[in-house]
């Protein structure tokens, strides 16, 4: 069951990452790719794949900082 769940998160992540590559607006790209990174991180957690977890968590942190900086720049 854990294997099937990890595969589902992997395909979910793939769909969001691919969608992010097709998006036109920079913030849309960041959000879609971030959701994909979260999916891959969860897949890595379910399978115990440390490099997959670490690489995607790092990408999530970078994207979160960029999203927050962009929101602050637009609001203030």
PyMOL commands that set and color helices and strands:
alter all, ss='L'
color gray80, all
select helices_A, chain A and resi 2-22+26-47+50-75
alter helices_A, ss='H'
color red, helices_A
deselect
rebuild
show_as cartoon
